[in-house]
Amino acid sequence: MASAVTNVDEERLLGFRCGEDHFGVAASLVREVGRVPRLTRVPHAPASLMGLGNFRGTVLPVLSFARLSGRPVEDERRVILLDTANPMALAVNAISALTSDRHVRRVDVEELANSDFSATTKPRARITAVESETAIPAESAVLLVSFLVGGQEFALPIGAVQEIVPLPDSIATLPHADSVALGSIAVRDVLLPLLSLRALLALPQKEQGARARIVVVRIGAHRVGLVVDAMRGVIRVAESQIDAVPPVLARGGAEARIQAICRLERGDRLVSVLAPEHLIRDDITARLLETASTEDGMTKSKSGDAQEQFLIFRIGQSAFGLPIGTVIEVAALPPKLTRLPKAPAFVQGVMTLRNSVIPVIDQTMRFDGTPAQGARRRVIVVRIGELAAGFVVDAVSEVRTISVAALGPAPNMGSEDTQVFDRVATLEDERIVLIVSPQELLDRTERALLANFNEAAPATPS
């Protein structure tokens, strides 16, 4: 540590305080100073990494100078943004002024950080991502977003779903609205009309509960929000499990809005797949022409940027994201997982999902030793190359569409274990979501053991 704090004559330094001691950092490296923003914690990061912060749209690691220099940690509320080789923000107690005082101890922040982040000198080899299309076996599959309305399960093709957001307490009602048109809300500064899916499907009306969500869909040139009672999750089904609606039932009204029926769990679970283009009556479409923004307007507001979809989930108080193309299904965690002989030690147990045995992986240590808990725990079944495995999380909150412009590579976070997070997403409210790289959820040894286990188990779902 001593070599990182020196005295330098005539060099302009930005002074700062840590406890009762005063230090300085080269003014030429300082981009700006400010307050510590809301931070996103990084599992398994070195103790000096307080988290990731959003600084005017740039995601930077925020390092505690006290922890870097082995001093007691006090109230570090100020940050110094540094244009070092790996840009970072240094959290300190207070910032003083520019000085050339040779008695001020100069800090080489990069040397301090490199000594603490030495675990990154040998990064683990990455595996080329497998596109979701190539991961699907011979029989093609369809990805659906499922939800509950009136005690029944419905679904929409994931291509029609842009995102899922909570239902706010306050909604701006539309003039002369009927039971279908509930009102409108502002989503990222764009007016979004809200329609009751209960009313569209001619189901009995009731007051929406706390689990109600808004499924934002694209219908023609319009974006509308469909209010549903609760979300079920993302499911991947084989085409052979999807039956067309018998012509005798497709006679208009609510029946015409259902384009297919999915038969899951040996026919015990039926999911009605909705036809987005048939959901809205002509008179409502005419009203949308007057009150809603078109899809063109939305894309212009986003400068025509490409977008990606992610499944957002929570472990503890932290939110993470998975690329939706790697998600096979989201299922409820069974009351008890079954242990099988010869299963690898990291396999928490197995569960049966549509007649296939799915290994459930214990990822507790990957996420900082925090085990999933609570009544809403879910298993996210993910495809990793040719393998399928389930990972337990506290809750699955939404499917979210994020502009590519809001995605960036994860900064250096000081630990081989943090390589499981390969990107970060900066949301509109300046929150940061760590994006999980599915290929990094298992190391090479674990994948080999799991492959041998899968060869002895029934085939995974397509």
C-alpha positions as a Markdown table, in Angstrom:
| # | Residue | x | y | z |
|---|---|---|---|---|
| 1 | Met | 0.0 | 0.0 | 0.0 |
| 2 | Ala | 2.8 | 2.4 | 0.8 |
| 3 | Ser | 4.0 | 2.6 | -2.8 |
| 4 | Ala | 0.6 | 3.8 | -3.9 |
| 5 | Val | 0.7 | 6.9 | -1.6 |
| 6 | Thr | 3.6 | 9.2 | -2.3 |
| 7 | Asn | 4.7 | 12.9 | -2.2 |
| 8 | Val | 5.0 | 14.7 | -5.5 |
| 9 | Asp | 6.3 | 18.2 | -6.0 |
| 10 | Glu | 4.4 | 20.8 | -8.2 |
| 11 | Glu | 1.8 | 18.3 | -9.4 |
| 12 | Arg | -1.8 | 19.5 | -9.3 |
| 13 | Leu | -3.8 | 17.2 | -7.1 |
| 14 | Leu | -7.5 | 17.1 | -6.2 |
| 15 | Gly | -7.5 | 16.8 | -2.4 |
| 16 | Phe | -9.9 | 14.5 | -0.5 |
| 17 | Arg | -10.3 | 13.2 | 3.0 |
| 18 | Cys | -10.6 | 9.7 | 4.4 |
| 19 | Gly | -11.3 | 9.8 | 8.1 |
| 20 | Glu | -8.9 | 12.4 | 9.5 |
| 21 | Asp | -6.3 | 11.9 | 6.8 |
| 22 | His | -5.9 | 14.0 | 3.7 |
| 23 | Phe | -4.9 | 12.6 | 0.2 |
| 24 | Gly | -4.8 | 13.7 | -3.4 |
| 25 | Val | -5.3 | 12.2 | -6.8 |
| 26 | Ala | -3.8 | 13.6 | -10.0 |
| 27 | Ala | -6.1 | 16.3 | -11.3 |
| 28 | Ser | -5.4 | 15.3 | -14.9 |
| 29 | Leu | -7.3 | 12.0 | -14.2 |
| 30 | Val | -10.4 | 13.7 | -12.7 |
| 31 | Arg | -13.4 | 13.9 | -14.9 |
| 32 | Glu | -15.8 | 15.2 | -12.4 |
| 33 | Val | -16.9 | 15.0 | -8.8 |
| 34 | Gly | -20.3 | 14.3 | -7.3 |
| 35 | Arg | -22.4 | 12.3 | -4.8 |
| 36 | Val | -22.5 | 8.6 | -4.5 |
| 37 | Pro | -25.5 | 7.5 | -6.6 |
| 38 | Arg | -27.9 | 4.6 | -6.1 |
| 39 | Leu | -25.7 | 1.5 | -6.3 |
| 40 | Thr | -26.3 | -2.0 | -7.7 |
| 41 | Arg | -24.5 | -4.6 | -5.6 |
| 42 | Val | -22.3 | -7.1 | -7.5 |
| 43 | Pro | -22.2 | -10.7 | -6.0 |
| 44 | His | -18.7 | -12.0 | -5.2 |
| 45 | Ala | -17.0 | -8.7 | -6.0 |
| 46 | Pro | -14.0 | -7.6 | -3.9 |
| 47 | Ala | -14.9 | -5.8 | -0.6 |
| 48 | Ser | -13.6 | -2.5 | -2.1 |
| 49 | Leu | -16.2 | -2.6 | -4.9 |
| 50 | Met | -19.3 | -0.9 | -3.3 |
| 51 | Gly | -21.3 | -1.5 | -6.5 |
| 52 | Leu | -22.1 | -0.2 | -9.9 |
| 53 | Gly | -23.3 | 3.4 | -10.4 |
| 54 | Asn | -25.0 | 5.2 | -13.3 |
| 55 | Phe | -23.2 | 8.5 | -14.0 |
| 56 | Arg | -25.0 | 10.4 | -16.8 |
| 57 | Gly | -25.7 | 7.2 | -18.7 |
| 58 | Thr | -22.3 | 5.6 | -18.1 |
| 59 | Val | -22.0 | 2.6 | -15.8 |
| 60 | Leu | -18.9 | 2.7 | -13.6 |
| 61 | Pro | -17.6 | 0.6 | -10.7 |
| 62 | Val | -17.6 | 2.6 | -7.4 |
| 63 | Leu | -14.6 | 1.8 | -5.2 |
| 64 | Ser | -14.3 | 2.6 | -1.5 |
| 65 | Phe | -11.0 | 4.3 | -0.9 |
| 66 | Ala | -11.1 | 3.3 | 2.8 |
| 67 | Arg | -11.3 | -0.4 | 1.9 |
| 68 | Leu | -8.7 | -0.1 | -0.9 |
| 69 | Ser | -6.2 | 1.5 | 1.5 |
| 70 | Gly | -7.0 | -0.7 | 4.5 |
| 71 | Arg | -8.6 | 2.1 | 6.6 |
| 72 | Pro | -11.8 | 2.1 | 8.7 |
| 73 | Val | -14.8 | 2.8 | 6.6 |
| 74 | Glu | -16.8 | 5.9 | 7.5 |
| 75 | Asp | -19.5 | 7.9 | 5.7 |
| 76 | Glu | -18.3 | 7.8 | 2.1 |
| 77 | Arg | -20.8 | 10.1 | 0.3 |
| 78 | Arg | -18.7 | 11.8 | -2.4 |
| 79 | Val | -17.2 | 10.3 | -5.5 |
| 80 | Ile | -14.4 | 11.3 | -7.8 |
| 81 | Leu | -14.8 | 10.1 | -11.4 |
| 82 | Leu | -11.5 | 9.1 | -12.8 |
| 83 | Asp | -10.4 | 8.7 | -16.5 |
| 84 | Thr | -8.0 | 5.9 | -15.7 |
| 85 | Ala | -7.2 | 2.9 | -18.0 |
| 86 | Asn | -10.3 | 1.3 | -16.5 |
| 87 | Pro | -12.6 | 4.2 | -15.7 |
| 88 | Met | -13.9 | 4.2 | -12.1 |
| 89 | Ala | -15.5 | 6.2 | -9.4 |
| 90 | Leu | -13.6 | 6.6 | -6.1 |
| 91 | Ala | -15.8 | 7.0 | -3.0 |
| 92 | Val | -14.4 | 9.3 | -0.3 |
| 93 | Asn | -15.5 | 11.1 | 2.9 |
| 94 | Ala | -15.1 | 14.6 | 1.5 |
| 95 | Ile | -13.5 | 16.5 | -1.3 |
| 96 | Ser | -11.4 | 19.6 | -0.6 |
| 97 | Ala | -9.7 | 21.5 | -3.4 |
| 98 | Leu | -7.1 | 21.6 | -6.1 |
| 99 | Thr | -3.6 | 21.8 | -4.6 |
| 100 | Ser | 0.1 | 21.7 | -5.4 |
| 101 | Asp | 1.1 | 21.2 | -1.7 |
| 102 | Arg | 3.9 | 18.7 | -1.7 |
| 103 | His | 2.9 | 17.6 | 1.8 |
| 104 | Val | -0.3 | 16.1 | 0.4 |
| 105 | Arg | 0.0 | 12.4 | 0.0 |
| 106 | Arg | -0.6 | 11.5 | -3.7 |
| 107 | Val | -2.7 | 8.3 | -4.3 |
| 108 | Asp | -2.1 | 6.0 | -7.3 |
| 109 | Val | -5.6 | 4.7 | -7.5 |
| 110 | Glu | -4.9 | 2.4 | -10.4 |
| 111 | Glu | -2.2 | 0.6 | -8.4 |
| 112 | Leu | -4.4 | 0.2 | -5.4 |
| 113 | Ala | -7.3 | -1.1 | -7.5 |
| 114 | Asn | -5.1 | -3.5 | -9.4 |
| 115 | Ser | -3.8 | -5.0 | -6.2 |
| 116 | Asp | -7.4 | -5.6 | -5.0 |
| 117 | Phe | -8.6 | -6.8 | -8.4 |
| 118 | Ser | -5.8 | -9.3 | -9.0 |
| 119 | Ala | -8.3 | -12.1 | -9.5 |
| 120 | Thr | -9.1 | -10.8 | -12.9 |
| 121 | Thr | -5.6 | -11.5 | -14.3 |
| 122 | Lys | -6.6 | -15.0 | -15.4 |
| 123 | Pro | -10.1 | -14.6 | -16.8 |
| 124 | Arg | -12.1 | -17.8 | -17.5 |
| 125 | Ala | -12.4 | -18.7 | -21.1 |
| 126 | Arg | -15.8 | -17.7 | -22.5 |
| 127 | Ile | -18.0 | -19.9 | -24.6 |
| 128 | Thr | -19.6 | -18.7 | -27.8 |
| 129 | Ala | -23.3 | -18.0 | -27.2 |
| 130 | Val | -25.6 | -20.5 | -28.9 |
| 131 | Glu | -28.5 | -18.8 | -30.8 |
| 132 | Ser | -31.9 | -19.9 | -29.5 |
| 133 | Glu | -32.8 | -21.3 | -32.9 |
| 134 | Thr | -29.9 | -23.7 | -33.0 |
| 135 | Ala | -30.6 | -24.9 | -29.4 |
| 136 | Ile | -34.1 | -26.2 | -30.3 |
| 137 | Pro | -34.0 | -29.9 | -31.3 |
| 138 | Ala | -35.5 | -31.3 | -34.4 |
| 139 | Glu | -39.1 | -30.5 | -33.5 |
| 140 | Ser | -39.6 | -26.7 | -33.7 |
| 141 | Ala | -40.9 | -24.9 | -30.6 |
| 142 | Val | -42.9 | -21.7 | -29.8 |
| 143 | Leu | -42.1 | -19.3 | -27.0 |
| 144 | Leu | -45.2 | -17.9 | -25.2 |
| 145 | Val | -45.8 | -15.5 | -22.4 |
| 146 | Ser | -48.6 | -16.9 | -20.1 |
| 147 | Phe | -50.9 | -15.1 | -17.7 |
| 148 | Leu | -54.1 | -15.5 | -15.8 |
| 149 | Val | -57.4 | -13.8 | -16.6 |
| 150 | Gly | -60.6 | -14.7 | -14.8 |
| 151 | Gly | -59.1 | -17.9 | -13.3 |
| 152 | Gln | -58.1 | -19.2 | -16.8 |
| 153 | Glu | -54.6 | -19.3 | -18.3 |
| 154 | Phe | -54.0 | -17.5 | -21.6 |
| 155 | Ala | -50.8 | -16.7 | -23.5 |
| 156 | Leu | -49.5 | -14.5 | -26.3 |
| 157 | Pro | -46.6 | -15.2 | -28.7 |
| 158 | Ile | -43.6 | -13.6 | -27.2 |
| 159 | Gly | -42.9 | -11.7 | -30.5 |
| 160 | Ala | -46.1 | -9.7 | -29.8 |
| 161 | Val | -45.1 | -8.8 | -26.2 |
| 162 | Gln | -42.8 | -5.8 | -25.7 |
| 163 | Glu | -42.7 | -5.7 | -22.0 |
| 164 | Ile | -44.6 | -6.4 | -18.8 |
| 165 | Val | -45.1 | -3.6 | -16.2 |
| 166 | Pro | -46.9 | -3.3 | -12.8 |
| 167 | Leu | -50.4 | -1.8 | -12.8 |
| 168 | Pro | -50.1 | 1.6 | -11.2 |
| 169 | Asp | -52.5 | 2.9 | -8.5 |
| 170 | Ser | -53.5 | 5.9 | -10.6 |
| 171 | Ile | -54.8 | 5.7 | -14.2 |
| 172 | Ala | -56.0 | 8.6 | -16.4 |
| 173 | Thr | -59.6 | 7.6 | -17.5 |
| 174 | Leu | -60.7 | 8.1 | -21.1 |
| 175 | Pro | -63.8 | 10.1 | -21.9 |
| 176 | His | -66.9 | 8.0 | -22.5 |
| 177 | Ala | -64.9 | 4.9 | -21.7 |
| 178 | Asp | -66.6 | 1.5 | -21.6 |
| 179 | Ser | -65.6 | -1.6 | -19.6 |
| 180 | Val | -62.9 | -2.4 | -22.2 |
| 181 | Ala | -61.0 | 0.9 | -22.3 |
| 182 | Leu | -59.8 | 1.5 | -18.7 |
| 183 | Gly | -57.7 | 4.6 | -19.4 |
| 184 | Ser | -54.1 | 5.4 | -20.1 |
| 185 | Ile | -50.7 | 5.7 | -18.4 |
| 186 | Ala | -47.4 | 7.2 | -19.4 |
| 187 | Val | -44.7 | 4.7 | -20.1 |
| 188 | Arg | -41.4 | 6.4 | -20.8 |
| 189 | Asp | -43.1 | 9.6 | -21.7 |
| 190 | Val | -45.4 | 8.0 | -24.2 |
| 191 | Leu | -49.1 | 7.6 | -23.7 |
| 192 | Leu | -50.2 | 3.9 | -23.4 |
| 193 | Pro | -53.9 | 3.1 | -23.6 |
| 194 | Leu | -55.0 | 0.4 | -21.2 |
| 195 | Leu | -57.5 | -2.3 | -22.1 |
| 196 | Ser | -59.2 | -4.8 | -19.9 |
| 197 | Leu | -58.4 | -8.3 | -21.2 |
| 198 | Arg | -61.3 | -9.6 | -19.0 |
| 199 | Ala | -63.7 | -7.3 | -21.0 |
| 200 | Leu | -62.2 | -8.2 | -24.3 |
| 201 | Leu | -62.7 | -11.9 | -23.6 |
| 202 | Ala | -66.2 | -11.3 | -22.2 |
| 203 | Leu | -65.2 | -12.7 | -18.8 |
| 204 | Pro | -66.9 | -11.6 | -15.5 |
| 205 | Gln | -65.5 | -8.3 | -14.2 |
| 206 | Lys | -64.0 | -7.8 | -10.8 |
| 207 | Glu | -61.6 | -5.4 | -9.1 |
| 208 | Gln | -57.9 | -5.9 | -10.0 |
| 209 | Gly | -55.7 | -7.4 | -7.2 |
| 210 | Ala | -52.2 | -6.6 | -6.1 |
| 211 | Arg | -50.8 | -9.2 | -8.7 |
| 212 | Ala | -52.3 | -7.4 | -11.7 |
| 213 | Arg | -49.9 | -6.6 | -14.5 |
| 214 | Ile | -49.9 | -4.7 | -17.8 |
| 215 | Val | -48.8 | -6.7 | -20.8 |
| 216 | Val | -47.6 | -4.2 | -23.4 |
| 217 | Val | -48.3 | -5.6 | -26.9 |
| 218 | Arg | -47.9 | -4.4 | -30.4 |
| 219 | Ile | -51.1 | -4.7 | -32.4 |
| 220 | Gly | -50.7 | -3.4 | -36.0 |
| 221 | Ala | -49.2 | 0.1 | -35.7 |
| 222 | His | -50.2 | 0.5 | -32.1 |
| 223 | Arg | -48.9 | -0.3 | -28.7 |
| 224 | Val | -51.5 | -1.0 | -26.1 |
| 225 | Gly | -51.5 | -2.3 | -22.5 |
| 226 | Leu | -53.6 | -5.3 | -21.7 |
| 227 | Val | -54.5 | -5.6 | -18.0 |
| 228 | Val | -54.3 | -9.2 | -16.7 |
| 229 | Asp | -54.9 | -10.7 | -13.3 |
| 230 | Ala | -51.4 | -12.2 | -12.8 |
| 231 | Met | -48.4 | -13.4 | -14.7 |
| 232 | Arg | -47.6 | -17.1 | -15.0 |
| 233 | Gly | -44.3 | -16.9 | -16.9 |
| 234 | Val | -42.5 | -17.8 | -20.1 |
| 235 | Ile | -43.2 | -21.2 | -21.6 |
| 236 | Arg | -41.6 | -23.0 | -24.6 |
| 237 | Val | -43.9 | -25.5 | -26.2 |
| 238 | Ala | -43.5 | -27.9 | -29.1 |
| 239 | Glu | -45.7 | -27.3 | -32.1 |
| 240 | Ser | -47.1 | -30.8 | -31.6 |
| 241 | Gln | -48.6 | -29.6 | -28.3 |
| 242 | Ile | -50.5 | -26.8 | -30.0 |
| 243 | Asp | -54.0 | -27.4 | -31.6 |
| 244 | Ala | -55.9 | -25.1 | -33.7 |
| 245 | Val | -59.3 | -23.9 | -32.4 |
| 246 | Pro | -62.1 | -26.1 | -34.0 |
| 247 | Pro | -63.8 | -24.1 | -36.8 |
| 248 | Val | -67.2 | -24.6 | -35.1 |
| 249 | Leu | -66.0 | -22.5 | -32.2 |
| 250 | Ala | -64.4 | -19.7 | -34.3 |
| 251 | Arg | -67.7 | -17.9 | -34.8 |
| 252 | Gly | -66.8 | -14.4 | -33.6 |
| 253 | Gly | -66.8 | -12.8 | -30.2 |
| 254 | Ala | -64.4 | -14.0 | -27.5 |
| 255 | Glu | -63.8 | -17.3 | -29.3 |
| 256 | Ala | -62.4 | -15.6 | -32.4 |
| 257 | Arg | -59.7 | -14.0 | -30.2 |
| 258 | Ile | -58.2 | -17.4 | -29.4 |
| 259 | Gln | -56.1 | -18.8 | -32.2 |
| 260 | Ala | -54.9 | -22.1 | -30.6 |
| 261 | Ile | -55.0 | -24.3 | -27.5 |
| 262 | Cys | -51.8 | -25.6 | -25.9 |
| 263 | Arg | -52.0 | -29.0 | -24.2 |
| 264 | Leu | -49.4 | -29.2 | -21.4 |
| 265 | Glu | -48.8 | -31.7 | -18.5 |
| 266 | Arg | -50.6 | -34.6 | -20.4 |
| 267 | Gly | -53.6 | -32.4 | -21.2 |
| 268 | Asp | -54.2 | -31.4 | -17.5 |
| 269 | Arg | -53.1 | -27.9 | -18.2 |
| 270 | Leu | -54.7 | -26.1 | -21.2 |
| 271 | Val | -53.5 | -22.7 | -22.3 |
| 272 | Ser | -55.5 | -20.6 | -24.7 |
| 273 | Val | -53.2 | -18.7 | -27.1 |
| 274 | Leu | -54.6 | -15.4 | -28.1 |
| 275 | Ala | -54.5 | -13.8 | -31.6 |
| 276 | Pro | -53.2 | -10.3 | -31.1 |
| 277 | Glu | -54.6 | -9.0 | -34.3 |
| 278 | His | -58.2 | -10.1 | -33.4 |
| 279 | Leu | -58.2 | -8.8 | -29.8 |
| 280 | Ile | -59.5 | -5.3 | -30.4 |
| 281 | Arg | -62.8 | -4.4 | -32.0 |
| 282 | Asp | -63.0 | -2.0 | -34.9 |
| 283 | Asp | -64.6 | 0.8 | -32.8 |
| 284 | Ile | -61.8 | 0.6 | -30.2 |
| 285 | Thr | -59.2 | 0.6 | -33.0 |
| 286 | Ala | -60.8 | 3.8 | -34.4 |
| 287 | Arg | -60.4 | 5.4 | -30.9 |
| 288 | Leu | -56.8 | 4.3 | -30.7 |
| 289 | Leu | -56.2 | 6.2 | -33.9 |
| 290 | Glu | -57.1 | 9.4 | -32.0 |
| 291 | Thr | -55.5 | 8.7 | -28.6 |
| 292 | Ala | -52.6 | 6.4 | -29.0 |
| 293 | Ser | -49.1 | 6.7 | -30.3 |
| 294 | Thr | -48.3 | 4.6 | -33.3 |
| 295 | Glu | -45.4 | 2.2 | -33.5 |
| 296 | Asp | -43.6 | 4.6 | -35.8 |
| 297 | Gly | -43.8 | 7.2 | -33.2 |
| 298 | Met | -42.3 | 4.9 | -30.6 |
| 299 | Thr | -39.4 | 3.9 | -32.8 |
| 300 | Lys | -38.7 | 7.5 | -33.6 |
| 301 | Ser | -38.6 | 8.3 | -29.9 |
| 302 | Lys | -36.0 | 5.6 | -29.5 |
| 303 | Ser | -34.0 | 6.8 | -32.6 |
| 304 | Gly | -34.7 | 3.5 | -34.4 |
| 305 | Asp | -32.4 | 1.6 | -32.0 |
| 306 | Ala | -32.5 | -2.2 | -32.0 |
| 307 | Gln | -33.9 | -3.8 | -28.9 |
| 308 | Glu | -33.4 | -7.0 | -26.9 |
| 309 | Gln | -35.8 | -8.8 | -24.5 |
| 310 | Phe | -34.8 | -10.0 | -21.1 |
| 311 | Leu | -36.5 | -12.0 | -18.3 |
| 312 | Ile | -36.0 | -10.0 | -15.1 |
| 313 | Phe | -35.7 | -11.9 | -11.9 |
| 314 | Arg | -34.8 | -11.2 | -8.3 |
| 315 | Ile | -32.5 | -12.9 | -5.7 |
| 316 | Gly | -32.6 | -11.1 | -2.4 |
| 317 | Gln | -32.9 | -7.4 | -3.0 |
| 318 | Ser | -31.0 | -7.5 | -6.3 |
| 319 | Ala | -32.5 | -7.6 | -9.8 |
| 320 | Phe | -30.8 | -9.6 | -12.7 |
| 321 | Gly | -31.7 | -10.3 | -16.3 |
| 322 | Leu | -31.5 | -13.3 | -18.7 |
| 323 | Pro | -31.7 | -13.0 | -22.5 |
| 324 | Ile | -35.2 | -14.3 | -23.3 |
| 325 | Gly | -33.9 | -16.5 | -26.1 |
| 326 | Thr | -32.1 | -18.7 | -23.7 |
| 327 | Val | -35.1 | -19.3 | -21.4 |
| 328 | Ile | -37.0 | -22.5 | -22.0 |
| 329 | Glu | -39.7 | -22.0 | -19.3 |
| 330 | Val | -40.4 | -20.5 | -15.9 |
| 331 | Ala | -42.1 | -22.9 | -13.5 |
| 332 | Ala | -43.1 | -22.9 | -9.8 |
| 333 | Leu | -40.6 | -24.5 | -7.5 |
| 334 | Pro | -42.0 | -27.9 | -6.4 |
| 335 | Pro | -42.5 | -28.3 | -2.6 |
| 336 | Lys | -39.7 | -30.9 | -2.6 |
| 337 | Leu | -37.0 | -31.7 | -5.1 |
| 338 | Thr | -36.1 | -35.3 | -5.8 |
| 339 | Arg | -32.5 | -36.4 | -5.3 |
| 340 | Leu | -31.2 | -39.0 | -7.8 |
| 341 | Pro | -28.3 | -41.4 | -7.5 |
| 342 | Lys | -25.1 | -40.3 | -9.3 |
| 343 | Ala | -26.3 | -36.8 | -9.8 |
| 344 | Pro | -23.5 | -34.2 | -9.5 |
| 345 | Ala | -23.1 | -32.6 | -6.1 |
| 346 | Phe | -24.0 | -29.1 | -7.4 |
| 347 | Val | -27.4 | -30.5 | -8.5 |
| 348 | Gln | -29.9 | -29.5 | -5.8 |
| 349 | Gly | -32.3 | -32.1 | -7.0 |
| 350 | Val | -34.5 | -32.8 | -10.0 |
| 351 | Met | -38.0 | -31.9 | -11.0 |
| 352 | Thr | -40.3 | -33.3 | -13.6 |
| 353 | Leu | -41.4 | -30.8 | -16.2 |
| 354 | Arg | -43.8 | -32.1 | -18.8 |
| 355 | Asn | -42.5 | -35.7 | -18.5 |
| 356 | Ser | -38.8 | -34.6 | -18.6 |
| 357 | Val | -36.4 | -34.7 | -15.7 |
| 358 | Ile | -34.8 | -31.2 | -15.2 |
| 359 | Pro | -31.8 | -30.9 | -12.9 |
| 360 | Val | -32.1 | -27.9 | -10.5 |
| 361 | Ile | -28.8 | -26.2 | -9.9 |
| 362 | Asp | -27.8 | -24.7 | -6.7 |
| 363 | Gln | -26.5 | -21.3 | -7.6 |
| 364 | Thr | -26.4 | -19.9 | -4.1 |
| 365 | Met | -22.6 | -19.2 | -4.1 |
| 366 | Arg | -22.8 | -17.6 | -7.6 |
| 367 | Phe | -25.1 | -15.0 | -6.2 |
| 368 | Asp | -23.0 | -14.1 | -3.1 |
| 369 | Gly | -24.3 | -16.9 | -0.9 |
| 370 | Thr | -27.8 | -15.7 | -0.7 |
| 371 | Pro | -30.3 | -18.6 | -1.0 |
| 372 | Ala | -33.6 | -18.1 | -2.7 |
| 373 | Gln | -36.5 | -18.0 | -0.2 |
| 374 | Gly | -40.1 | -17.1 | 0.0 |
| 375 | Ala | -43.4 | -18.4 | -1.3 |
| 376 | Arg | -43.0 | -17.0 | -4.8 |
| 377 | Arg | -39.8 | -18.9 | -5.6 |
| 378 | Arg | -39.5 | -19.9 | -9.3 |
| 379 | Val | -37.3 | -22.2 | -11.3 |
| 380 | Ile | -36.0 | -20.6 | -14.5 |
| 381 | Val | -35.2 | -23.4 | -17.0 |
| 382 | Val | -32.3 | -22.2 | -19.2 |
| 383 | Arg | -30.7 | -23.8 | -22.2 |
| 384 | Ile | -26.9 | -23.8 | -22.0 |
| 385 | Gly | -25.6 | -25.1 | -25.3 |
| 386 | Glu | -27.1 | -28.6 | -25.6 |
| 387 | Leu | -28.0 | -28.8 | -21.9 |
| 388 | Ala | -31.1 | -27.7 | -20.0 |
| 389 | Ala | -31.0 | -26.8 | -16.3 |
| 390 | Gly | -33.2 | -25.0 | -13.8 |
| 391 | Phe | -32.1 | -22.2 | -11.5 |
| 392 | Val | -34.0 | -21.2 | -8.4 |
| 393 | Val | -34.8 | -17.5 | -7.9 |
| 394 | Asp | -36.8 | -15.5 | -5.4 |
| 395 | Ala | -39.2 | -14.1 | -8.0 |
| 396 | Val | -39.6 | -13.5 | -11.7 |
| 397 | Ser | -40.9 | -9.9 | -12.1 |
| 398 | Glu | -41.2 | -9.2 | -15.8 |
| 399 | Val | -40.3 | -9.6 | -19.4 |
| 400 | Arg | -38.6 | -6.3 | -20.4 |
| 401 | Thr | -37.6 | -4.9 | -23.8 |
| 402 | Ile | -34.4 | -2.9 | -23.5 |
| 403 | Ser | -32.8 | -0.7 | -26.2 |
| 404 | Val | -29.4 | -1.9 | -27.3 |
| 405 | Ala | -28.2 | 1.6 | -26.6 |
| 406 | Ala | -29.0 | 1.1 | -22.9 |
| 407 | Leu | -26.8 | -2.1 | -22.8 |
| 408 | Gly | -23.1 | -2.0 | -22.3 |
| 409 | Pro | -20.3 | -4.4 | -21.3 |
| 410 | Ala | -19.9 | -5.0 | -17.6 |
| 411 | Pro | -16.9 | -3.1 | -16.2 |
| 412 | Asn | -14.0 | -4.8 | -14.5 |
| 413 | Met | -15.5 | -6.1 | -11.3 |
| 414 | Gly | -12.5 | -7.8 | -9.8 |
| 415 | Ser | -13.4 | -11.4 | -9.5 |
| 416 | Glu | -13.6 | -14.5 | -11.7 |
| 417 | Asp | -17.0 | -15.3 | -10.3 |
| 418 | Thr | -18.4 | -11.9 | -11.5 |
| 419 | Gln | -17.8 | -13.0 | -15.1 |
| 420 | Val | -21.3 | -14.5 | -14.9 |
| 421 | Phe | -22.4 | -10.9 | -15.5 |
| 422 | Asp | -21.2 | -10.0 | -19.0 |
| 423 | Arg | -23.4 | -6.9 | -19.6 |
| 424 | Val | -25.3 | -4.2 | -17.7 |
| 425 | Ala | -28.5 | -2.5 | -18.6 |
| 426 | Thr | -29.3 | 1.0 | -17.6 |
| 427 | Leu | -33.1 | 1.5 | -17.2 |
| 428 | Glu | -35.0 | 4.7 | -17.7 |
| 429 | Asp | -35.2 | 5.3 | -13.9 |
| 430 | Glu | -31.3 | 5.0 | -13.8 |
| 431 | Arg | -31.5 | 1.6 | -12.1 |
| 432 | Ile | -28.8 | -0.8 | -13.2 |
| 433 | Val | -29.6 | -4.5 | -14.0 |
| 434 | Leu | -26.8 | -7.0 | -14.2 |
| 435 | Ile | -27.3 | -9.2 | -17.3 |
| 436 | Val | -26.4 | -12.9 | -16.7 |
| 437 | Ser | -24.5 | -14.8 | -19.4 |
| 438 | Pro | -26.1 | -18.2 | -19.4 |
| 439 | Gln | -22.9 | -19.8 | -20.8 |
| 440 | Glu | -21.1 | -18.7 | -17.6 |
| 441 | Leu | -23.6 | -20.2 | -15.1 |
| 442 | Leu | -21.7 | -23.5 | -15.3 |
| 443 | Asp | -18.0 | -24.0 | -15.6 |
| 444 | Arg | -16.6 | -26.6 | -18.0 |
| 445 | Thr | -16.4 | -29.3 | -15.3 |
| 446 | Glu | -20.0 | -28.8 | -14.3 |
| 447 | Arg | -21.1 | -28.9 | -17.9 |
| 448 | Ala | -19.3 | -32.2 | -18.5 |
| 449 | Leu | -20.8 | -33.7 | -15.4 |
| 450 | Leu | -24.3 | -32.4 | -16.3 |
| 451 | Ala | -24.0 | -33.8 | -19.8 |
| 452 | Asn | -23.2 | -37.3 | -18.5 |
| 453 | Phe | -26.1 | -37.0 | -16.1 |
| 454 | Asn | -28.5 | -35.9 | -18.9 |
| 455 | Glu | -27.5 | -38.9 | -21.0 |
| 456 | Ala | -28.8 | -41.2 | -18.3 |
| 457 | Ala | -32.0 | -39.1 | -17.8 |
| 458 | Pro | -35.1 | -38.7 | -20.0 |
| 459 | Ala | -34.8 | -36.1 | -22.8 |
| 460 | Thr | -35.2 | -32.5 | -21.9 |
| 461 | Pro | -38.1 | -30.5 | -23.2 |
| 462 | Ser | -38.0 | -29.0 | -26.7 |
